[in-house]
Amino acid sequence: MFTDLSVYLIVSIFCVLAIALFLLGFLGTNFSIKQEEDYQNLIIDYGNLYDEQEIDEQNWKQELPAYIATYLQTIEISLKELYLNQLIITIITSAGFLLIIASWLTPSGTFWGFFISFLWGTIITCVIAYLIIAVKIGTLLKIPIKASIGKEDILKWIYGNGFFTALFMGGIITLNSLFIVLIMKAMSVQSTKPENYAIMVSGFPLGMLISGIYFREGMSVTGRGIQAACDLMIKKEQYFGDIGNSLSYTTKIAAGMSSLMAEVNFFDSMLVLSLFVSMPSIVLVNSVDYHYSDNFIGKIFGIQLVFILSWIGQLLISFLSHILKNDDAVAFTANNVRCQILMSIFLSLCFVIFSLLSLPKEFEFGDKEHSQIYREKVLNRDFMGCGFIGIVVSAILIIYYEYLTSHGYSVAQKVALISYKAPTLNIIQAYSIGNIGQIVPALLIALSLFISYKLASLVGILGLFLGYIMNIYILMGISMLGTLSGDGLKLSFLAQFANNIKDRLHSITWAAKNYIVWLKITNAGALIIAAILIIGTAIFFSKTFILLLNGYNLFGFLIGFGLAYYNKGITIFIVKTICEEALYDEKSFQLRKNKPDEEIALENFSYTYFPLKNRQGNYYVLVNLLSCTIAVLFTGIIFGHGASISLAISNLFINAIMMFQSILTGTVLKNAFIYNSYDQQQQETSQVLSVNLYGDIQGQTVEESQNIQNPYYMIYIMLITLVGIELFKHD
């Protein structure tokens, strides 16, 4: 076990290293085209990506590189404007939450500590959100240039940017959580209630959640709505190059923008990391051996040291991202991606043993004054065992979800090919796969939670959480590879670059799209485990058995069920509304118009259209947020803490099943469409391609196939239930 000073040094050094590695790459590489010099350099670089003979034969415009550079510049300006739009509503919502809700909800003596943690989390989220947006557009700019060099350069460029962005996120969140723990411990030193410290620390992930919900949900619903509209306008064509001359400039911008906005898995991972660094402080206040220890920081951050060791291993692995050589770009991508995750899993199994050194050999967990809740000795070897379980469960789910959703296997192929028989059969079969297939992750997560709890109570579930996310940085890099390689492919067809560039990107995208699901199931499982930890801590703080089948608790259960579907319904409604308006509303700047003035289109999209749609999406996000707040407060204040925790439990159950099901259904529909549209043999039947396109639209609008469903609303309900547990405790 480490001393406080050694933990300060180790955590600070490695977190600063993670931040520095990212900033060296970010500042040393041009990720923007806002300056005139950058714009001209990009035109020159793009001008070298054409086959002159093809240009002469097709009589294409020599101005095409400048056209594409302007197109990308428009997207960059629009994304930065959206960031400012999100920043304003984040500040307003955060201020309102602190002044109206938190000042009333938090126990006496905790508001200012909660305020500092919440504000700190909000600032960190705004910084991370800006960098995620900047890295996405900056990476996209150079994908065609890297593709002109070779397949190794594409993989290193996209995967490397994704991995080091993930490393930066983990570094800055962990480092700031150390500061939060130090400040909150100092502010609670006079308190006789250990739970007050936990309430103050919980402000950090709650601040990141409330500020991140607009970047995550607001951008997702806007992007998905406009992306569905563009897909419906393009209809049976997959690539811009096939009909590039007939698409309006505004439609091209909308298609490119919406694709970048709709994928928000990094924001889900950000929430996972914020919860992971906060949960040891929140859970372990229930241990007198931890909370009252003179070596408090050394013990609390013992779990973080294991995680830091794992990302050092992942950093070394990331430099081997192209170690396996193969002339076939599809096999090259698949082999190297799988090699990355296999090496990471093996190292994680080795590194979790380090918990024997970073944690006390034995410590007491529970409330000595209320032993009926739970009180036992916890051994560090039991914690290590739970970590092993988390790694194994994560690996099994990665394999399971890839098999059911990858277009390289028969399940997704059958969904694609069943369209030959009749329309909509692909959608029906995808839903059957999702509803049947969700039982395996549900049982695996439930079994792992049960075993972990029996081994070491909530501390065991904390170990399960650690093991489950130990490979998350590698998975974030792989997810960005799958997402941005597809965007780069669309850009190359739109720009009509040389065939060798399009062929390389086509092959890499074909393989990499199959592995985005890895991060989605990891995020989903991690958030479910975190929610269980929060509920368990709330039960500990309530200091009584509360899960009784009475009318009050039953009311809470029913509200929790209904709230989960209500949140999903509101989200689908706004996606549908944005899509419908983009298609039919004459005031939507006519996305369908064939030849708009490009300068007007630039101004409309950068400063008017997308911010307008985004504000519309944010309005419904706020409606969902307020609905969750009112439901929890009403249930807790009127019916007591038993009903409020029952609400949280039922909401977690429903959201967990919806996540597992929607990941399967949405991803298999998307990959079935990819299988049809990328495989030339399947393009012979346009009806089949069209049916699978409609299936993909169903997946992205209803099942949120790019991401996971309702994660922020679910965790928000858990956290405000925890924060308000003292207020809800009454007869």
N, C-alpha and C positions, 0 to 999 in steps of 0.2 A: 504494500500500500504506500502511496506517495504523500509527502507533506504538502501543506498549502502552497509554500513557496515554489516547490518543484512543479506543482500543477500550474501555477501562474505562468511559469517560464515555458513549460512544454506546450500548453494550449496557445499561449500568445505567439510563440515562435512559429509553430506550424500553421496557425490561422493566418498570420501575417505573410508567411510563405505562400499559402494558397492564394491570397489576395494579390500578392506581388506577381506571381506567375501569370495570372489572368491580365493584370494591368499592363505587364510588359508586352504581351501579345496584342492587347486591345489598343494601347497607345502607339505601339510600334507598327501597326498595320492600319491602313486607311479604311475605316469602316463607314465613310460618309462621302456624299457627292454634293454637299451643299455649296462648297467653294467652286469658283469657276475653273480653277486649275484642276481640281479633281474631276470635274465634268469633262474637260477636254482630254485628260489622260484616259478616262474610261472610254471615250469615243475612239481614241487611237488603239487601245487594247482590243475593243470589240471589232474594230476594222480589220484586225488580223485573223479573225475567226471565220472568215468566209472563203469558200472555194471560188476563185476568180472565174474558172470555167463555167461553174454552175450559175454564177451571177450573169455572165454574158449570155448564156443560153436562155435563162429565164427573164432577162432584161429587168432585173430587180433594181430598185433605187439605190444609188450610191449613198443616199442620206440615211439609210436604214440604221447604221450604228448610232447616229445622233438621235434618231427617233427612239431607239431602245433606251439610250441614256436618259432622255427626257422622261420616258415612261417610268423608269426606276426612280428618277429624282422626284417625280410626282408622288410615287408610293412612299418614299422616305419622308417627304414633307407632310403627307397625310398622316402617317403613323406618329410623327412627332406632335402634330396638332392633336391627335387623339390622346396622346400621353398627357398633354396639358389639360385637355377636357376631363380626363379621368382624375388628374391631380386635384382639380378644383372641387369636384364632387366628393373626393376622398376626404379633403380637409373639412368640408362642411359636415359630412356624415360623422367623421371622427369627433369633431367638436360637439356635435349634438349628442352623440352617444355618451361622451364624458360628462357633459353638463347635466343631461336629463336622466340618463339611465344609470351610469356608473356611480354618480354621486349619491343616488338613492339605493342602489343595489348592493354596493360593497359594505362589508361590516364596519363598525366604528373603528377609527384609527388606521384604516387601510387605504383610504381614498388617494392620498398623495403618493404613496408608493405605487398603487395601481396606475395612477395618472402618469408617473414617470415611465413605468414599464410600457404602458400603452402607447405613449408618445414616441418612445424609442423604437418600438416595433413598427409604428406607422412610417417613421423616417426611413428605416432600413428597407421596408417594402417599396417605397417610392424610388429609392436608389436602384434596387434590384430590378424593378419593372422597367426602368429606363434602359438599363444595360441589356436586358433580355431583348427588348425591341431593337436596340442598336445593333446587337450581335446578329439577330435574324436578318435584318436588311443588309448589313455589311457582309455577311457570309454569302447571301444570295448573289450579291454583285459580282463576285469572283468565281462562282461555280463554273460558268462556261469557260472562263480562262483556265482554270485548273483542269477542266475536262479536255482541253486542247493539248495538255501536256501528257496526261496518262491517268489511268484508273486509280493508281496509288495516290496521286495528288488529290483527287476528288475525295477519297476516303479520309486521308489525313486532314484535309482542310475542314470538312464539315464535322466529322467526328471529333477532331481536336478542339474546334471552337465550342462544340456542345459540352465536351468534358471539362474544359477549363472554365467555362461559364458555371457549370455545376459546382466545380471546386471553389470558385469565388463565392457562390451562394452559401455553401457550407461553411467556408471560412469566416465570412462576415457575420453570419447568424450565430455561429458558435462563439466567436470572440465577443460579440455584444451580449450574448447570454451570460458570459462570465462577468461582465461589468454589472449586468442586472442583478445577478445573484449576490455579488459583493454589496451593492447598494441596498438591496432589499433585506439582506441579513443584518446590515447595520441599522436600518430603520425599524426592524422588528425585534431588536435585542431586548427591549423593555417589555415586550408583549408576553403575556402568560399563555397565549393561545398560538400554538405552532401553525394552525391553519391560516392565521392571518398572513404569515409569510408566504404560504402557498397561493393565497388569493392575490397578493401583490405581484408575485412572479407570473401568474396566469395572465396578467395584463399584457405581457410581451407577445405571446402567440395570438391573443385576442386583437391586439393592435395590428399585427400583421394580417390577420384574417379580414378585419373590417376594411382596411385599406386595400388589401389584395383582392377583395371580392369584386370590386369594380373593374380592375384590370383583368381579372379572370372571367367572371360571368358576363360583364358588360361587353368585353371584346368578343367573347365566345358567341353570344347570341347575335351580335351584329354581324360577325363574320359568317356564321352558319346561315343566317337568313339571306344575305346577299350572295353567298356562294351557291345556295340552292337556286336562287333566281338566275344566276349566270349559267348554271348547269341546264336549267330548263330552257334558257334562251339558246344555248349552244346545241342542246338536244343530243343528237346521236353522235356528235363529233367529240373525240376525246382530246385532241391536241389543237392548240391555236393555229399551228402551221397549216393544218388542213383547210381552214376557212379564215385564215388571218386577214385577208383583204376585205371580207364581208362583215367582220366584227367592228363595231364602233369603237372609237378610242376610249370612251367612257366605260364600255363593257370590258375591255381589256384591263383597264385600271381596276375596275371593280373585282374582276376575277383574281387578279394578282393580290390585291389588298385583302380580300376576304379569306384567301387561303392562308395568308400569314397570320391573320387575326383569329381564325377559328381554332387553331391548335394551341392549347394553353396548358399542356402537361407540365411545363416547367413551373408554372404557378402552383399546381397541385403538389409538386415535389417541394417547393418552397414551404408550403404549409406543413408538409410532413416533417421537414427539417426543423422548423420552428417549434413544433410539438415535441420532437425528440429531444431537443436541447433543454426544454422546459420541464418535461415530465419527471426526471429524477428529483428535481427540487419540489415539485408538487406532491409526488407520491411518497417520497422518503421523509417527509415531515412526520409521517406516522411511525417513524422509528426513533425511539429516544436515543439509541446509540448513534444515530446520524445527526439529528437536529440539535442535540445539546453537546455535540462533540467539539473539542478544541481544534480538531483537524477537519472542520466541516467542509471546506472547499475541496480538500484532497479526497474526501470520501464521495462527495456529490459528483465530482467530475471524473471519478474513476471509470464510470461507464463511457464518458466522452473520450477518454484516452484510448479505449479499445476501438472506438469508431474512427478516431484520428489515425490510429495505426492501420486500419483497413484502407483508408483513402490514400495513405502513403503507398500501400501495395498496389492500389488501383492506378495511381499516378505512374508507377513503374510499368505496369501492364499497358497503359495507354500508349507508350512509346513503341509498343510492338503491334500496333493496330494493323499493320500491313505485312506482317512477318511471313505469312503463308502465300506463296506465289502460285499463280494460275493464269494461263492465257485467257481463259473464259472469265469475263468480268462478273457474271452472275455467281459462278462458283467461287471466284476470288472474294467477293463481298460476303457471301454466306459463310464461307470457311473462316474468315478473319473475325467476323462478328461473333460467331459461336465460340471461337477460340478465346476471344476477350472475356466472355461471360464465364466460360469454364475455368479459365485461370483465376478469375476473380472469386468464384465460388470456392475453389480449392484453397486460396489464400485466406478467405474469410473463415473457413473451418479451422485453419491454423491459428489465426489471430484471436479468435474468441477465447482461446485458452489463456490469453493474456489477462483475462478477467480474474484469474486466480491470484494475480499479483496486484491488480489495481483496485480490488475490493477487499474489505475486511473478511477474514476467514469465517467469522460467524458474527451475526448481529441480531438483535431483537426487533421484530416488526409487529406493530399493533398498538393499541391504546391500553396502557396498564390500568386505567381507571374504568375502562369499559371493555373488559376482556371477552364479553359475549360477542363482540363484533369479530375479532380475530386477534390472536397473539401467539407468535411462535418464533422459534429460532430459525433464521435463514442462513444457509451455508453458501459460500461463493461457488462451490462446485455445482450446487443446484442451479444457481444463476447461469453458470457456464452451460449446463445441460439445456436450459431453456434457449440460450443463444444458438446452440446447435440445432434445436428444433426449428427455430425461425429460419435459419439458412436453408435447411432441408425443405421446409414447406414452401419457401419462396422459389427454390429450384424446381420443385414438382409442379407448381402452378405455372411457371414460365414454360415448361415443356408442354403441359396440358393445354394452355391457351394457344400456344403456337400451333399445336397439332390441329385444334378445332378451327382455327381462323386462317391459317396460312394457305395461300393459293397453290403452294407446292404440295399440299396433301389433298386427299380425295374429298374431305368434308366440304371445303370451300369450293372445290371444282364441281362437285355435284350440285351445289346451290347455283353455280353459274350455268351449268349445262341443263338443269331441269327446266330452264326457260324455253327450251326447244319444244316442250310439251304444251305449255300454256302460260300466258302472262300471270304474274303475281304468285306463281308457285314458288319462286325463289324467295319471296318475302315470307311466305307461310313456312317454308322449310327453315329459314334462318331463325324465325321466332321459336320454332320447335327446338332447334339446337340450343338457343339461348336459355329457354325455360327448363329444358332437361339438363343441360350442361352445368347450370349454376349450382346444382346439388353437390358437385365435387368440391369446389372451393369453399362452399358453405360448411361442409362437413370437415374439411381439412382445417380451416381456421377455427371452427368450434372445438375440434379435438385438441388442437395445439394450445388453445386458450385453457381448456380444462386441465390438460397435463401440466402446463406451466403454473397454473394457480395451485394445483395440488402439491407441486414441488416447492414453491416458494411464495405463495400468496400473490399479491400485486407486484412484488419484486420480480417474481418469475415471469409475469406478463411483460414487465419492463425489459427483461432479458430477451423475451420473444420478439419484442419490438426492435431491439438492437440487432438481433440476428436477421430479421426479415428485411431490413433496409441496408445491410452492410454493403451491398453491391449497387447502391442507387446511383452513384456518380457514373459508373460505366454504363448503366442503363439509360441515363439522361443523354449521354453522348450518342448512344445507338439510336435513341428516339429522334434526336435532331438529324442524324444521317438519313433516316427514313422519311422524315418530313421535308427537309429542304432539298434533298436530291430530287424529289418529285416536283417541287417548285422550280428548281433549276432546269429540269427537263421541259416544263411548260414554257419557261422563258426562252429556251433554246429554239423551240418550235416557233414561238412568236417572232423571234429575231431572225429565223431562217438561217441559223448558223450551219456550218459544214456538217455533213452527215456523220463523220466520225465522232464529233462532239455529241450529237444527239444519240448515236448508237451507244456510246459509253454510258451516258447518263440514263438511257433507257434500261440498260442491263443492271446498273447499280440500283436504280429505283425499283426495278422488278424484284430484286432480292431483298432490299432494305425495308420495303414497306411491310414485310411480314413480321418485323421485329419491334415495331412501335408498340405492339400490344404488351410487351414485356414490362415497360415502364408503367403502363396503365394498370395492370393487375398488381404491380408492386405498390403503386400509390393507393389503390383501393384497399388492399389488405392492410397496409400500414395505418391508414386513417381509421379503419375499423378497430384495429388493436388499440390505437390511441384513444378512441372514443370509449372503449371498455375501461381503460385506465382512468379516464376522467370520471366516468360513472362510479367506478369502484371507489375512487377518492371521495366523491360526494357522499357515498354511503358511509364511509369511515367518518367523515365530518359530521354526518347527521347523528352519529353515536346511538343508533337504535336500529332494530330490525324494522324495515319499512315495506318490504315487498309482500304485503298481505293482500289477499283477494277481497278487497272491499269496494264499495261504490266509488269512493274518491279515487283510488288507484286505478280502477277500471276506466274511469273517465279520462285519466291521464293517458292510459294506454291507447284509447280510441282517438284522442286528439293527436297523439304522436303518429299513429298510422295515417290519419287523414292529412296531417301537415306535410308528410313526405310526398304524397301524391299531389297535393296542392302546389308545392314548390315546383314539381316537375311539370304540372299542367300550365302554370304561369310561364315557365321557361319556354315550353313548346308554343304557347300562344304568341309570345313576342317574336319568336323565330318565324312563325307563320306570317305574322303581321308585316315584318320587315321584308320578307320574301314577296308577299302579295303586293305591297306598295312599290317595290322595285320593278315588278312586272307590269302593273296596271295603273299606278297613280301618275297622272300627267305632271304633277308637281315634283316628282322624284328626278328631275333633270334628264328624263328620257334616256334611260340606259339603253333602250332598244334603237335609238336613233343612229342611222348609218354614218353620217358625216357631220358631226358637230364641230364647232370651232375648238381647236385644241387648247388655245389659251383660256377660253371660257371653261372648258372641261377641267383644266388644271386648277383654276381658281375654285370652281364648284366642288371638286372632290377634295381638295386640300383643306379648304376653309369652311365649307358649307355642308356638302352632302354627307360625308362619313361622320363628321361631328354631330350632325343632326340625328342620324340614325343611331349613333352611339348614345346620345342623350336619351333617345327614346328607349333603348335597351336598358340604360341605367335606371330609368324611372321604374321599370318593372322589377329590376334587381332590388331597388329600395322597397318596393311593395312586398316582395318576398321577405326581405330582412325585417321589416316592421311586423309582418304577419307572424314570423317566428318569435320575435320579441314579445308581442302581445300575448301569444298563446302560452309561452312559458311563464310570463309574469302573472297572467290571469289564473292559470292552473296552480301555480305555486302559492300565490297570495290567498286565493279563495279556498283551495283544497289541501294545501300543505305540502311539505317536502316529499312525502311519499308519492303523491300524485305527480309532482314535477319530475321526479326521477323515473317514475313509470312512463311518463311522456318521452323522456330522453331514451329510455331502453327500447320502447316500441318504435320510435323514429329511427333508431340505429338498426333494428332488425329489418325494417322495410327498406331502408336505404342500402343496406348491405346486399340484400337479394337483388334490388334494382341495379346496383353497380355490377354484380357478377353477371346478371342476365344481359344488361345493355352492352357490356364490353363484348360479349360473345356475339350477340345479334348484330350490333352495329358494325363490328370489325369484319365479320364474315360477309356481310352485304357489301362492304367496301372492297374487300379483297376479291370477291366474286366478280365485281365490276372490273377491277384491275385485270383479273384473269381473262375476261372477255375482250377488254379494250387493248391490252398489250400483246395478246397472242393473235398473230395475224390469221391463224386458221379459224379462230372463233369470230373474226370480224366479217366473215362471208355472209352471215345472217344478221342484217341490221336490226331486225325485230328483237333478237336475243340481246344485242348490245343495248338497245333502247330500254328493254325491260330491266336489265341489270343497272342501268343508269338510274331509273326510277327507284330501284331498290336501294342504291347508294344514297339517293336523296332522302329516302325514308330513314335510313340509318343515321345520317348526319343531323337531320332535323328533330327526329323523335327520340332516338337512342344516343345522341351525341357521340357518334362513332369516333370522332377525333380524340375524345377525352373520356372522363368518367362523370357519372351523374350526381348532382347535388352534394358534392363533398364539402363545400364551404358552409352551406346551410346546416348540414348535419353537425359539423364540428362547432358551429356557432351555438346551436341549441345546447350541446354538451357543456360548453364553457360558461354560458350565462347561467345554466343550472348550477354549476359548481360555484360560481361567484355569488349567486343569490341564495345559497343554501341556508345561510344564517337567517336571512329575511323570511324564508319559507318555513322555518321550523316553528310551528305553533300547533296547538290542538285543533 
